[in-house]
Structure formats: C-alpha cells, structure tokens
C-alpha cells in the first residue's frame, strides 16, 4: 500500500446557497473519523457566493475549507464540479472523501472515484476506522464502509485497502447532526476557478424543484405501521393515532411494498433514518433493516401479537396483542387525557 495522508474531506452540497443537511451530518461524522486518524477535517465548498456556507462548516467540525467560487458554478453541473474535485484530490491525496447519497452525490462521487482511481462504496449507513489484516498484510486505520446489500437482507462491510483514497456516499439521516458548542477557528483557502472548454458541453436550460411535503426527520412523534396490520383499512388506525398525537405516519418496507403507505414514509435502511422523541411501532416485527432506521428514538413503544418479535428487544415499552383492539383504546385514552 502507498503512504496514506490523514485528511478527511467532505463535499458540501449546496442548493440555492444553502448547505443540504446530509453534508452537515457528514461533517459531524467526519470530525470523529479525523480524530481517530489524528488528522484535519476539510470541507470542499463549490458554488457562487457561498462563503457563508464555508463559514457555517466550522460549526460542525471543519478545520479548513477549500472554497471555489465563480458565477459558472452557481448550479451543479457534472463536468466542472468533477474536474475541480479530480484536480484537488490528485494534488492533495486526502485519506477519506465523503459525499451525501443524493442525486448530486451519486452522480459526482463515481466520476471522481473513477478518475482518481479511488475506492468507492455507495449508500453507506455506517463508517468506522479500524486496523485489519488483508491478504496477510496489516492495513492500519482502514475505512470500514458499512451498507445494506441484497435488498437490505444482509449488512456488508466493504474495504478498499489497495486504494490510497477511500470514498463513500452516505445516506441522509444515518449520521447524527451534532454541532460544536465552540466552533473551530476559521481557515478558508480560496482556490481560483479555471474554466475549461468542456464545461460548456452541458448547459442547464431549466430547473424544477419540488419540496418534499413529508418531514419524518423533523417529527418529534412518529407512529409507524407494518405488514402485521394485515390490510390497508387497518392501517388507517395508524393515521388516526398519529393525528391524535400530532405526529407523522410512517411504515416499514413490508408495509410500503403492500401499498399501505407511500415510499417517502418508509423508515429503515432502504428508507429514512429518524430520531424522534417518541416512536410507536405497530405490527412491525423489527427486522434489523427497520431497527437501523429508528433504534435511536428517545422512547420506543412496540405493539405486536408475537411476544418474541425482535422489535421488543429495543422497545422501552412493549404491548403484546392485536393492534386493531389496542390502538382504539390508545386513541380513546389520549383524547380523554387531552381534554
């Protein structure tokens, strides 16, 4: 293996001059990885008039920002953005580079990885630093890239020990957002933008954005239903309970596949990761894929007919019984309590 640097980089994705949440979450995780490597955490900010974003990154642990600003970089375009990152990575050889597993991150990361001959794992749900033995050789402080595989039925740990630069895209919500109480000292390195004829090969004619009306990540109370409810009619009880509690409705993958609830409300490894104050799991067995998306809730209440359901292993309160009988009692009790 080549001599490795100890720098951790995070690509800060921005839209309309605002950093997206997953990039800030990755700074918080990157801070921990950088501490283990005894190296700096650097943010890469590309755009037009985005110094305010660069300043914001220090609140989440960045030690330095590589800032590239130009009017041609206002909106994301694959060719100039990937060219900028390619040049930076070839020049500085960071140890780890992290991207959000967004539409932009999934477009940008593989292009950069291919050009710089870096290792890349997509849609990670956890990242760790460890020393491993690979083909009889000790690989010190290697990045363990953990993600669901085979439709979420297994958890795979992937390593790229033969590549000096290790890259990963990480799904939104899986890393905890934990800003520093005392932000780091500002150190911004401005890098000039040098246009290239290839930049004009793709031109943005029009953009259309539609905001997601579902905000499970920000909901303090979530009531989630699973396939155990049996029918879409029974799933209406989830909506009723959520309405009484002022919470959001969610579902397991099985409930989504059955058509009980839309995909944007799916919680789990192939859905959204949430950390509400209260999570009520109804008719959800608690497979590892679902637990990974909600097990950090402050309080978990589980309702299931199977006393051996895995969901009870992480629930703070468990109720064994038929949800069709139990939920109406919940609703009635809360209505009387709220009077």
Secondary structure, DSSP 8 states (H G I E B T S, - for coil): -------EEEEE-EETTEE-HHHHHHHHHHHHHHHHHT--EEEEEEESS-HHHHHHHGGGT-SEEEEEE-GGGSS--HHHHHHHHHHHHHHH--SEEEEESSHHHHHHHHHHHHHHT-EEEEEESEEEEEEEEETTEEEEEEEEEEEEETTTTEEEEE--TT-SSEEEEE-TTSS-----SS-----EEE------GGGGGS----------S--STT-SEEEEE-GGG-SHHHHHHHHHHHHHHT-EEEE-HHHHHTTSS-GGGBBSTTSB----SEEEEES----HHHHTTTTT-SEEEEEES-TT-GGGGT-SEEEES-HHHHHHHHHHHHHHHT-
